[in-house]
């Protein structure tokens, strides 16, 4: 049973591992506090099973495996990859053991998930290096009545959405024997720094409106010319997010934003900008999400329910900008690609459909 006895507290300051996985003759994991030995067969099994989730996976090596725990103290692992030249590739977050696991998220190559006090975290998809003793404190509104998972229903006509010129020019695609990705290019990416890190909903809306501004609809940012990256004009972005949170999303530093307020905020803001023919449709229809991304080049506001069914349950808003499908020959694992509204970084994280509670589609 792989890594079953790996009960160890990690005290790491970076993702640089203290072992060499490229030594195919003797693969020995050595940590600050404990050891685990993985045979060649086990190494190749993990490599073959997980590398398909990352772009460049066919030409990769595992560079690190870190034991983590989720809010209900469920076992998990954070697995990092390098290419054959030693350059960092994407990373994968696993829930469960390697013989019975699910993929929670896929992180970009420059993502460092180690936070304060050696806590492993990626904002909403919180995970830690030791079993959780104290309840995770979140300022976001609890949502015990919002279950996760998507449906696959019918879709509206792309003509009902705000028109974006030359849709195909806005899309990035990647296709290999095992992986397919479609993603909207040049979508603004902002950090969740306002309202004491509880402003993920107005932050997500700000990214959406800034994208509209860049594609023929400057009224949605009152002609401010908001930047692509938050740090390119921090003051301007913060002010815009703060205005949305105060005047439309009713965001609180303590309670965050109610999910019920999200569609009201968007419809009110669209009306203010003179687009009162557009309404918000709230659903968990994955096909409509794909329709908005691939056929309209329009991002989608998404609510995630994190730690569902535990005392640590909370939610997080992200901006969906793409899809990622992984094929294993018999079935397909599906993820959405998001601008993640992280607290301190501007990350693009692929999230499992199992984490999704609601999409907010805006069309006539």
N, C-alpha and C positions, 0 to 999 in steps of 0.2 A: 504494500500500500504506500504509494509515493508520498513522502513528506509527512506521514501521519503522526510521527513522533517529534515533529519540528515545533516544539513549544519553546519559543524564545522571544525575549524582548529585544527589538532592534534599536540600537542607539546610533543612527546614521546621520551624517550631516550633508551627504550628497548621494546621488544615485550611483556613484562609482563602487562597483562590487569588490569584495575582498577575496574573490575566487576567479578561477579561469575556466570558463565553459568551453573554450575552444580547444582545450587539451582532450582530445578524443580518447586517449589511452587511460586516463584516470580523472574522471569528472568528480571533483570534490568541492562541495560547498562549505566554506568556512566563514563563520560569523563571529562577532565579538563575544557572543555568549551562547555557545552551543554549536554543534556540527551536524550535518546531514550529508550522506553520500548518495549520489544518484548514478545508477549504472548507465552505460552507453545507450542501452535499449530504451530506458526511461527518458533520457535526454532527447533522443530522436523522436519518441512518441509525443512529448510535449511540443517539440519544435514543429512536427508535422501537423499537429492538431491546432496550434494557436497561430502559426505564422500566416495562415491563409487569411486571417482577419486584418492584416496590415498591408498597406501598399508597399510593394517591394518584398513581400514575404517569401517569394520563391528564391530570393537571393539574400537570405538573412541568417543570423545566428542569434540565439538567446544570449543576452548580456547580463541579465539579472533576474532573480526570482525572490520576491519579498513576501513573507507571510503577513496577512492582514486579517482584520475581523470587522464585520459589519455591525449595525446597531443592535441586532438581536444576538450578537456574539457568534454569528455564523462564520465558518471558516472561509477564507478567500486568499487570493494571491495577486500580486501586481507583477507582471512579467514585462521586461524591457527587451528590445531587440536592437542589434546593430546590423549594418550591411557587411558584406564580405571584406570591406576595407576598414571596418571598425567605426564607421560613422553611425550616429544614433538614428534609429528609425522610430516608428510609432510604438506605443506600449498598450498592453491589454490588462483590464481589470477583470478577474475571474471570481465568481461566487461559487463556493463549494469546493470539493476536492477534484483533482485532475481526472479521476475516473468517473466523476459525476458532477459536471460543472455547467454553469451558464456564463456567458459573457455579458457583463454589465455595461462596459464602456470601452472605447478605444481613444487613446490620447495622442496628441501631436508629439513629434520627436523632441521638441524643446520644452516639454512640460515637466516640471519638477513637483511631484505630489507631496513632498515632505514639508509639513508645516511646523508651527510652534509646538514645543514640548514633544517632539518626535511623533506628532500625530500625522498620519497619512490622510490626506483629504483632497477632494476636488470639489469644494463647496457643496453643492446639493448632493452629490454622490459620495457622502462622507464614509470614510473607512479609516481604521486606526491600526497601529502596530501591535497593540495589546488588547485583550478582551475589555470591553467597556464596563466600567463600574458605575459611574455617574451618568445620569440622563443627559443626553446631548441637548444643549440649550440652543434653541433657534428662535429668532425674532419673527419668523415667518408664521403666517396663519396656519394652524393645524387643519387637516382636511380628512378626517376619518371617514367622511361619507363619499369620498372620491376614490373609486377603485381604478386600477391601472389596466392597460391593455387596449388594443386597437381593434377596429372592425374593418371590413373591406366592402364598402358600399358603392353606390352609384355616385357619379360626380356631376358638377355643373359645367356648363360650357365655358371654356376659357374666355369667351367674349364677355362674360359677366364680370370678370375681374378688371381692375385698372389696367389699361393696355400699356405694355412695355415694348418699345420698338426693338425689332431684331432679336427676338428671344434667344435664338441659338447662339448669338454672339456673347450672351451673358453667362453661358453655361460652360463649366469644366466637366469633362467626362473621362473616366478611367475604366478600361476593360481589360481583364486578363482571364485566364482559364478558371479562376476561382473567385474573382471579385469584380463587382461593377459599382461605380460611383458616379452620381450626377450631383453637381454642386453649383450654386450661383456664385459668380465671381464678384469681387469688390463690394462685398456687403460690409458696412461699417461694423466695427467690433468695439464695444464699450465695456467698462468694468462696473461692477456693482458696488460702488463706493458711497453712494448717497443714502440718506435715511439710515445711517448706522449699519450699512451693508444689508438692509432689508428692502432696498429699492429695485429688486430684480425686474418687477413688472414694468415700471416706467423706464428702466434702462433698456429692456427689450423693445419697448415701443419706440424709444429714441433711435435705436439702431434701424428699426423698420422705417421710420419717417425719414431718417437721413438717407436711406437707400432710395426712397421715393424722390427725395430732393435731387439726387444725382441722376435720376432717370426721367426728368421732365415734369416733376411736381414740386417746385420750390416752395409753394404755399405751405406745405406740411411742416416746414421748419422756419416759417416766416422769413424766408430768403436769407438765412444766416450762413449758408455754405458750411455746414458741419463737416468735420474731417472724417476720414475713413477709420483712423485709429484714435482712441480716446486721448492718448498722450500727445497727439499733434496739436490739440488746443483744449487742454483739460478744463480750463475755466468755462469756455463756451459750452462744452458738452455737459459739465456739471450743472450749469444754469438751466439748460434745456431739460435735463432729466428732472431737476428739482421742480421746475414749472409743471411738467406733466404729472409728477407725483402729487403735488399739492392741489392742483386745479382740476385734475381729471381722474386720477386713479385713487385719490383719497389715501395715499400711502402714509403709514405711520412708522417711525423708527422702532417701535415696540412690536407692532402687530403686522407690519408689512402691508400687503394689499389683499383684500378679499377677492377670491376668484369671481364672485358674482359682480364685482365692480369692473372687471377687465372688459367685457363686451360693452358695458355702458360707457366706459371711458373712450373706447375707440369710436363708437357711434357719435358720441358728443363731439369728439375732436374732428371727425370727418364732417359733421354738420357745420362746425365752426369754420372749417376751411372751404365750405361751399360744395361739399360732395354728399349731400343729404340723401342721395339715391342709393347709397351703399349701406348695407347692414352687416352685422356680425353673426355668423353661424357657428355655434359651439358644438363640436362633435369629436369623436375619436376615430373618424374615418381616414384610414391611412391612404386610400386611393385618392381622396381629395387633396391630401397633403402632397402626394406625388404630382397630381394635376397642377397644383399651384407652383411647385418647383420646376418641373420639367416642361410644362406647356405654357406657363405664364411668366417664368423667371421672377416670381414674387415670393419673398420669405414669409414664414408663418410663425406667429406667436404660439408657443407651446408651454403647457403646464406639466411639470413632472411631479409625481408623488414619490417622495423618498422615504425609505424605511417603512413601507406600508404595513399596517397592522401591528406596529410596535408603539411603545410609549414615546418613541423618538420620531414619530411620523411628522413630516412637514412637507411643504411644497416649494418649488423653485420655477421661475419663468426663464425660458431661453428662447432664442430666435432660431427656428429651423431654417436651414439654408440648403439642405441637400439630403440625399439618400445613399446608403451603402448596403449592397446585397452581397452575401458570401455564399457560394455554392459548395456543397460537399459531394456532389454526384447524385444525391437522392433528394435533398431538401435545400431550402434557402433560409439563411439567417438574415433578418432585416434590421437595419439601424437607421436612425435619422442623424444627419450631420448638423451640429448646432454651433452658433456663436453663443458661448456658454454663460455670459454675464457673471464671470468669476469675480471674486472680491479684489484680487490684486494683479491678475494677468488677463490678457486678451486671447483666450484659448479657443480652438475649434475642436470640439469633442463629439465623437460619434456615440450615441446613446441607444441602448436596447429599447425596442418597442415595449418591453415589459415595464419600463419606467414611466411611460406616457399616460397621462390622465385625460388631457383635453387639447384639442387644436382650436384656434380661433381664426376662422376664415372670413375674409372681408370681400364681399362681392354684392352685385345688384340682384 
